[in-house]
Amino acid sequence: MVSALFAVVIGQSPVSDPVLLALTPAFDGRIVAEEWLPFVDEGGFSGFLQWEPGSLHFAAVAPLGRDVVLCIDPAADGWLNGTDNREVRISWSDGRATVAVRELDAKGRSGPQWKEADAAMIKASASANGDRWTVEATYRLGKVARDGGAIGALLKGVGSGDDIGQAYLPRPLSYVRFGFDGSVGLPSSVTWKSDARLREVAREDGVTMEFVIRGENQYSTAVVRGEGFARNDLSVISRPVPTSGQRSTSAFEYKSAIGAGATAGWRIIQASLGDAVLRTSIKIAELVEVDIDLPEAVAYSAVDRSIKGRVDVRSTGLGRIEGQYDVVVDPGWTVKRGGAQRVMIYNPRGRERVNLDFSVPGGSQGEFPVTFTVTVGTQTFTRTTFVKITAQ
């Protein structure tokens, strides 16, 4: 069942590994070396797909006059099934990118029907050069984008304004899994995993990672380094790959300091073993991370209602944290619980929880930003989430 779920569907150029790795791009409309992971390359169109918790990232390079279309099946249960299938179209015209989103309702008695959807969950940056244009975008998916989750995706270039097909027609999606480990070139008889003491690391603490390989050992040396934006911030180390035990288990360790100027975000560490390449994702974290637990969508109410949740102010460092926490909501909302306060985290990598209770006026409808800030000394850490209030 698992192998069938993650099989690549015929019709889309195959991805090299049915695992999307966590990797944060710059979103500046330019694609640089190792910033993106290839997903499709056909007919002069190059597409890229990756993720980080809560978001699906995609990018493309297309000829002018062609739109970039992303089709996704967030439930990974098949196109033309349910009401969750979505199409994102990004067009380039008059020096700017335009985003349109629609959802496919396959449950109606009259057959599948498209309906327009809110494009606010898509953020895109684009540029043109010569006869081609480039777009980098992110799609906020919430809890769908998580380690071990799965999604169906199709990314392609189509003529400007052209439809891919009628609503009742199936679409050839590739079914892939969100994960932290991926590989290229390993024999089918060899498996591996990463063993990270911490998947999120503060710049000050450095990285410690172990690669464990099981199967027939045909490798003697591994060259380990950071990819993309982390290439100059992590050490390049050559390690022997020893074999021990009757089960042919090999393990080697990678340790590196993190450059002081490293940008925060999900990065990839790669280990090259001859023709095989192992990749694992880590997050170079800010000193303070803000973990938000609020409902992503709530039902419309004609009367005032309460929206509750919590936020964890989390330290990624080893020292004590003292700072100021605050939250900004829509002017019509009232913060009944979880407003401005001091935060103090005494333990290494500790956290302080703030319970939330917002009063929302009756009749409210739409998507509302909620922004949290934590100030520690001269540093300010900010994170924004959105609560969507929908009509029944």
N, C-alpha and C positions, 0 to 999 in steps of 0.2 A: 504493500500500500504506500509506504513512504517513497520507494523508488519511483512509483507511478506518479505521485504527486509532484515530484521535483523534476520529472522528465521535461526536456525541452520540446515544445510542440513544433512540428514541421511547419515551415512557412516564415519563420523569423530566423535570421542567421543565428547559429547557436552561440551561446555564451560559453566561455572556456570552463567555467565552474558554476554549478547551479547554486552558488552562495554569493549573496551580495555582502560586501564587507563594509563596516562602518568607517567612513572617511569624510571629513569636513572640507569642502572646497572654499574658495575665497568669494565667490559670487560677485565678480567684477566684470563679467562679460568677456573674459579672456581665459583660454584654456592653456595651462602651462604643463610642462613635463611632470608626469606622475601625480597630477592633481585629481584626475578622474580615472575610473576604471572602465575599460571598453565593454560595451554591451552589444552593439550591432555596427556593422560596417558594410554597406551595400549601395551600389548605384550612386556613388559620390556623396552619400550621406553617412555621417559618423555619429553614433549615439552612445551615451555614457549613463550608467546607473549605479547608485550606491545609497547609503543611508546613514543615519545616526538615530539614536532613540527618539521616537516621536515624529521623525520626518523622513521622507523619501526625496533624495536629491537626483536630478537628471539634467543632462546637458546634451547639446547637439551642435554640429557644424553642418550647414545645409547650403545649397546654392540659393542665391537670391531668386525670389519668385516661388519658393517652396516653403510651406508651413511645417512646423515641427508638431507632431501629434503623439501624445502619450495616452495609451489605453491601459487602465489598470482594473484588476479584479481583487479588491482588498481582502475578500473572504477566502480567496484561492479555492473557490468551489465551482468554477466554470463560468464562462461568458454565457449570457442569456439565462442566468439563474439569479433570482432575487432582484433586489433594487439597488445593489451597491456598486455596480459597474460604472466606470466614469471615463470620460474622454476629455483630455486637456489639449487645447490647440493654441499654439503661440505663433503669431504672425509678425513679420517684419515689414513695415511700410512707413514711408516718410520719416525715416531716421529713428523709429522707435518700435518697441515690441508691444503687441496687444495680446492679452490672455483671455480666452473664453473656455468655460467649463460646462459640460452637460452630463447628466446622469441618465442611465438607462433603466427604465422600469419594465421588467420582464414579467410582472405578475398580472398585468391587466388582461381582461377577457378579450379585448380587441387586439391583443398581441403586443410585442415590445414597443415602447414609445420613448422617445427622447424628451427630456425636459431640461430647460436651462438651469444652471446652478451657480452659486456664489463663487466668484473667482478670488475672493479675499484670502483663501487658504493657500494660494500660489504666490510666491515672490520670485520675480525673474529679473535678470540683468542681461542685456544683449548689446552687441556691437556688430558692425559690418566692416569688411576689408576686401576690396576688389569685388569679385563676383560671388562672394560667399558671406554668410553671416553666422554668428555664434550666439548661443543663448545658454545661460546657466540658471537653473531654477530649483526651487525646493517646494515640496508639497507637504503641508502639515497633516500627518495621518494619525497623530495621537498614539493610542496603545496598539494599533495595528503594526507599527514599526517597532519591533522589539526583538531581542535575541531569540532565535528559534521560530519566529513567526514566518509566514509564507505569503506570497503575493503573486498574482499573474500580471505580466506586463508586456506591452507591445510598444515599441518606440520607432517611429519612421518619419520620413519626409514625404509630403504630398503636395501636389500643385496648389497654389494659393486659392483657397475657397473650395477646393474639390472635397467631396465627401468620400470617406473610405468605403462606405457601403450602407445599404439600408439597415434600419434598426433591427430587423429580424434575422440578419445574417450573422453567423458566428465570426469571431476574429481569432487569428492564430497567435495566442499568447505564449510566452515563455514563463513557466512556473519556477520560481526561485525562492530561496530561503534567506532571511536576514540572519547574519551570523558574524562572529568575530574571527573565525579561522577559515582560510581558503587556500587552495594549492593549484599548481599547474605542473603537469609533467610527471606526477607520481605514478608508478605502476599500480595496477588494481590490487596487487597483493600487499601493498604498503599503506598503513594508516598512520595518522599523527594527530597530536593535539598540542595546544599551548597551555602552559601552566604559569599564569601570571599571579604573583603575590597580590598585586593590585591592578585592576584594569584601568582605573583612573589614577593618575599620579600628578602631584604638584611639581612644578619646575624645580623647586628646591630639593626634591627627594630623589630624582633620577628614576631609572627603569631597571627592574629585575625580571627576567623572563626565561622560562625553560621550555625548550622544544623537545617533545617526546615522540619518537618514531618507533612503530611496531611493524615487524615484517622482515623480509629478507634484506639484510644490510648490504647495500652496494655503494654506500657513500663513506668517504673518509674525512672530508672537510666541508665545513659550512662557513660561508661568508655572510655576516649579518650586518644590516644597516637600516637606517630609516629611509622611507620613500618620500618623494614629493617635498612638501614644506618642511618635513622633519629631516631631510637628507643632510643638511648642514648643522642640525641641532643634536644629532645622536652620533655616537662613535661607529666607525666601521671596524668590525672585529672578525678575525678568522679563527674558527674553533674546530678542533678535532671532533669527529663523530664516533665515539667508542661504541662497541657492542658488548653487552653483558647478558648472561642468563640464557636459558634454553629457548626462550620465546623471542629471541632476537630483538630485544628492546634497547634502543639507543637514546641517549639524552645528552643535550648540551645546553649550557647556560649562556645567557647574554645579559651583561650589565653595562649601563651607560649613564653618565650624567646627562642632563638636559641643558642645552644652551640657554643662557639668561634671556636672550631675545626671542625665544621660541614662541610662536603664536599658539593660543589655546585652541583646542579642537581635537577631533578624532584623527589619528594618524596611523600609518601602517609600518610595521617592522617586517622586513623580508629576510628570509634565510635562503641563500642560493646553494643548492646541492647538485652541482653539475647541471644537468638539463632540467632538474626539478626546482621549483620555487615554492617555498612556504610563506604565507602571509598571515599576520595576525594584527588585529586592531587594538590600539590603546588610546586612551584619552589624556592628552596633556591638559591638565585642569587649571582653572584659576584657583587662587588660594581659598576662595569661598564659592561653593556651588549652591544654587537655590533649586530644590526639588519641590514641584508643585503637584498637589493632588486636589483638583477641582473637577467637577463634571464638565465634559466637553460640550454637552448639549443638554438643555432642559426644555420642558414643554412650556408653551405660552400659558399665561395666567392673567385673567382680567383683574385680579386683585393683587395687592402687594404679596410678595413671596420671599422666602429666605433661601439663599444658596450657601451651603456649608461645605467646608473642606479643610485642608491644612497645608502648610508649607514647612519644609525642613530646611533650615539654614545649616549647611554642612561644610565642615572644614576638610580640606584635602591635605593639610600640612600637619607638622608634628608639634608646633607650638600653640600657645594659648591665643584665642581670638576674642577680641572685644570690639564691638562695633554698634552701629545704629541701623535698625531695620525699619522699613516703611513700605506702604502699599498705596497705589493710586488706582482708583476705579472710576467708572463713568460718573459725571457730575450728578446724575440723578440717583445714583446708588448711595447707600449709607453703610459705612463699615461699623457693624455692631460689635464685632470681635476680631482681633488680629490686626489692629492699627499700629501706628508707630510705637516702637519700644527699643530698649537696649537689648543686645544679645551678647552673651558671654559663653564661650565654649572652652572648657578647661582641658579636656582630654585630647590627645592626638587623634586626628580624623574623627572627632566627635561631631555631634549635631545638637541643635536646639529646635524644638518643634513649636510652631505657632498655629493655634487653631483659628479657623476663619469662619465668620458668619456675616454675610452681606445681605442687606435688605434691598430688594429690587422692586421698583414701582410697578403696579399693575398695568397691563397693556404694553409692556416693553417687548420689543421684537427686534431681532437682528443679531449681529455679532459684536460682542463687547470686549475690549482689551482690559486685562488686569495686569498691572506692572508692579513688580516687587524689586526693591533696591536694598542693598546692604552696603554700608560704608564702613571701611576699616582703615583708619588713618587717612592717607591721601588716596586710597583706592576705593572705587565704587563699582559694585557688581550688580548688574541688572538682568532681569529675565521677565519676559512678557508672555502671558498665555491668553487664550480667547475663550469666552463662554458664549455659545450660540443658543439663542432663545427662538424656538421655532413654533409656528402655528400648527395645531393638530390637524 
